[in-house]
Each structure stands twice: as structure tokens, then as C-alpha cells.
Amino acid sequence: MASAVSGQNAAVRHFVFLVHGWKGTHREMLYLETALVREARARRCDNKVIIRTAKCNDDMTQDGVAAGGRRLAEEIIAAVQGSGTSTVSLVGNSLGGLYCRYAVAELHRRMNDEDLGLGDLYFNLFASVAAPHLGSYRHSYLSLPETVESAIGKYAVGGQTGIDLFRLNANDDSNQERMPGAAKVLDSNDIVYAMGTESNFLIPLGKFRERVAYAGAYMTDLMVSTETAAFLHKNSYVEHVVRRRERDGALDGKNFFIAEVKTAMRPFGTNVPRIAEERKVGSEEQVRSKIHRMSYSLDSLGWRKVFVDTRSVLPATIRLLPRWLRRDSGALSLKNGQSLTSCDLIPLVTGIEGGRINIIPLGHTTMIANSKNAAVTWLNKAGQPVVDCMAKELIEDILLWDFDSPPAGK
């Protein structure tokens, strides 16, 4: 891909915000920031790519997706005010991916407010890394009873964030204002479902020039499953087309990015899976049909989905088969241009490939080389090559902005 842009693009400033996850601080994203800055300097564009680690939610991740998203929107507005023609790109890790999606809706709602002085601001690249787009309910690492999942949401995660992620208010039909101070159009008792199905959230997200979701493959992520990170659903027949990776994510002989698929953008609201009214509220059938609807609606925006295999850098990866019995399977067997449904893709990226299994699934923090403190940095140091590959892709994608043909609307 092109390594630079020309013409009128020289006047455009590209703001990139890195957003951490649950119980985190901006320091978690410091290695990614370092890798992005290094890549921008190598391309001699560091004067026009402004990279910031969002600090607004440092140690403030218990009060819910909406509260964190609003704070993020305020931080973005403060950073880009008066910057002239510019773009915004967001990279959200884990819960940070949901913060980013909410912030996008808030930004879009306020973008034409002349008092904010945002000028010509456009949405460029949206990227999530192991973000629970479909929530955590019914997406635990191992299949758990509903009562156990509810307990995890209430007590292990806790606060409004636990309620949001595990959708504990999903069956609350009251009209009581859930988030005082929030715009009414962006308020919901079941915020994860609203963000995945309602036009107030999906249309702004669709304004980005490109959307990419990085998801951990082969059961390496204890915190966020592949299905919710890549919004896959076993009942979905949305077409995913395999793309040959020009950037194979290989470093020191390790192929971290094992597969890339693309979903096509479709008109909003077309052929959306229906939730039959006669289904019992809260029944397993209704729960799964709602998750299906979120998956379908998000896919309709058009995404690049990249599946990341961190087993080669994780501790306690064991081989169940000798080398002479192993062969490429799963995602490694996919061919360029091959078309699969979401249902087809799930077993290829979530199973045990090549006779290897990781018994300590720490991929969630390794995939972002979490650097919250010295001990965490040391623990996740092996993930730095993964982040180096990711940073190269992100900078390339950001610089593909075409100022002569910006997306329709802002």
C-alpha cells in the first residue's frame, strides 16, 4: 500500500486517539503509541499524524459505557478544536472499543455546533482491538450458566460497566433516564444492544472511511472471545470474503495475522433479523436473536476483520501433535477470494489449529503489549512484535485518506 499521501492531503492533520480498557489507564497504550510514532517518523509524516493516548477514563471505568464515551468525546473535542481541516482516527482496546463507538455518536451529534470550532473534521479510521462489540453476555471463555455470568457482571466487573457489558438491564423496559445528563437519543437501559442496532450509533460509525476489528484467534483471549470481538454469530449468513494479506504480519518468521476477511457495506436497516414479539421476553431464543441482530447490523457497515494468533509469544503453549502429523488447518487453510458466512468462519478461527493449544490464555493483554506498569510491561513484552505489525498497518491505513474524495457527510 502507499506509504505517503500527496497533493491537498499535505494540509490535513490526522489525529489518532488510543483508548484503554477496563480498570486501565492511558499507560496501557504506551507501547502502541511508541510503535505508531516510530512508524510515522519512518514515513516522515510525524508532523501531520498527531497521536494521543486518551487520559479521560484513567481509573474511571466502572461507571458505564455511556459515561466513559462522553468523557472521551469531550477529550477529543478539546484536542481538535481550531485545528482546521483534520481527521479523527480511533483505536480502542477492549472496553475502550465501546467507549470509542459511543464517543463517535456523541461527536457526530455535536459536530455541526459552530460554538465548538471543530472546522472541517472528518472520520478516518476506526479500529478496535479485542473489543466486546456484542457484549460479554453469552460470550464467556467457557460456556457458563446465566446465573454465573450475571454474578460476574455484578460482582467481578461491577458497577454500571458490569451491567452494561453483561446486559443485565436488557429486559428493563422502563423509561427512566439511565444516564442523567446524556443526550436522550443516546440513552438506553441496554446500551450495548442500542449501540449495535440503532441508527443514532450505527450511522455515525458508518461515516468512517474504514473500520477494522482485530480479534484474538484460537481461544487465546480469556477476557473477550473471538465471536464478540469480530461480531460473529452462528446464525448469521453475512458474506465474509477472504483477502490475501499484502501485509502478512510476519516478523521473525511468526505470522501473527493469520486471516483477514471483509464484509461489504449494505444500506442501513435492510434484511435485519427480526425479533418475533411472541418470543418470551428474556428467553434463550430471544437473547440469541438479539445478539444475531447486533452482529448483522454491525456487519452491514462494512468491516475488515483481522484474526490475531498470539500463541507463538504466549507462555504455556503446548503441541498436542508431533510435527509430522500437523498440517495447516483453520484460518491458515483459507484461500484468497474465498467466501464464507459468519457461521462458517467461527470454527476456523476459534478451534485448535495445528495441534497447538494455549493453557494460559493471556492474549488479551499480550495483543496490545499492555504497558500499564513495569511488571505488566515485562509480562506482555513478548507481544511487542504483534503491536509493531499492527502499528505499521494502522499508519498505512490512516495515510490512505483521500482529501479529494472525502466520505459523504461528516
Sequence and secondary structure as in RCSB ss.txt:
>XXXX:A:sequence
MASAVSGQNAAVRHFVFLVHGWKGTHREMLYLETALVREARARRCDNKVIIRTAKCNDDMTQDGVAAGGRRLAEE
IIAAVQGSGTSTVSLVGNSLGGLYCRYAVAELHRRMNDEDLGLGDLYFNLFASVAAPHLGSYRHSYLSLPETVES
AIGKYAVGGQTGIDLFRLNANDDSNQERMPGAAKVLDSNDIVYAMGTESNFLIPLGKFRERVAYAGAYMTDLMVS
TETAAFLHKNSYVEHVVRRRERDGALDGKNFFIAEVKTAMRPFGTNVPRIAEERKVGSEEQVRSKIHRMSYSLDS
LGWRKVFVDTRSVLPATIRLLPRWLRRDSGALSLKNGQSLTSCDLIPLVTGIEGGRINIIPLGHTTMIANSKNAA
VTWLNKAGQPVVDCMAKELIEDILLWDFDSPPAGK
>XXXX:A:secstr
  S   GGGGG EEEEEEE  TT  GGGGHHHHHHHHHHHHHTT TTTEEEEE  TTTT  SS HHHHHHHHHHH
HHHHHTT  SEEEEEEEETHHHHHHHHHHHHHHHHTT GGG   SEEEEEEEEES  TT STT  SS   HHHHH
HIIIIII HHHHHHHTTTTTT      SSTTS GGG  SSHHHHHHH HHHHHHHTTSSEEEEEEE TT BSSS 
HHHHTT  TT   EEEE   SS  EETTEE EEEEEE     TTTT     TTS TT HHHHHHHHHHHHHHHHT
T  EEEEE  GGGSTTEEESS GGG    GGGG  TT EEEHHHHHHHHHS  TTEEESS BHHHHTTT  SSHH
HHHHTGGGHHHHHHHHHHHHHHHTT  TTS  S  
